[in-house]
Amino acid sequence: MSFGIWQIVLIVLVVVLVFGANKIPRVMGDFAKGIKSFKAGLKEGETGEAKPASPASQPAQSAQDDAKAINAETTAADAGSVKKDEAAKG
């Protein structure tokens, strides 16, 4: 089955109506990034080499750092409130 010019024009019109003329370049850019990523994954699988730690692991590390900072702030706040209580009592 081959596509004629009218089928292609109809598909393009539907895409423009659904996405809007402003979003199409962004959608196509994301599509191209996906294809590049897919090809890179295929090449990585062929060579058997693993890439260094991905940026996806960084948010988990960042979350751990945030939790440590919150715990440190909470501990400091608790120590400050204890000093205020002692000063008020005595």
N, C-alpha and C positions, 0 to 999 in steps of 0.2 A: 504494500500500500504506500503510495507516495502522496506527499502533501502538495496541494496546489497553492497558488499565490493567495487565493481567497481564504483558505484555512489558516495560513500563516498570519494574514492580516487580522482575521478574527481573533486568533490567540493573542496577538500583540495588543489589540484593543481591550480584550478582557483583562490582561495583565495591567495595562495602564489604568483601567477603571478600578481594579482591586487595590493596587498599591499606590497609585497616584504618580504623577510624573516626577515629583521631588524625591520619592523614596527609592525609585528604581536603581539609580547609581549606587546607593548604599547597599541595597540588596545584592546587586551584582558583585560589589566589592567583597561582601561577606561570603558570597558563593565562591569567588576566586580564592579567597583565603582558605576556605574549606578544601578546595581541590588541591592547593599547594600543600596543605597539612597532610592530606591523604597520600599524596605522592611521596612526601618526606617519610611518612610512616612505612610505605612500601619499600623505599630504599633502605630504611633502617632495618627492616625485617630481612632483606636480602643479604645485607652485610653482616648482620648479627651483632652490630655494635649498639650499645645502649647510650642514650643521650645523658648528659649530666642531669642533676635534680631539676625537675620541671618547676616552673613558677607556681604550679598548682599546690605544691607542698609548702610554699611560703606563707599563704594565709593561715595554715594550721600553726606554724611557728609563731606568726604574729599574734594569733589568738592566745597562745600560751604566754607570750610576753605580756600581753594585755592583762591576763589573769594575774600574773605575778605582780604587775604594777598596781592593780586594784587591791590585792592582798596587802602590799606594802603600805598603800595609802590608808587602808582600813586599820591596820595595826598602828600606824602613826596617829590616826584620829582617836583610836581607843586610848592610847597612851596619853594624849592631850586631855581627853575628858577625865581620865583618872586623876591627873594632876589638878584639874579644876575642882573635882570633887574633894580632894584632900585639902586644897586651899580653902574651900568653903567650910569644911568641917573644923579646920583647926588652925 
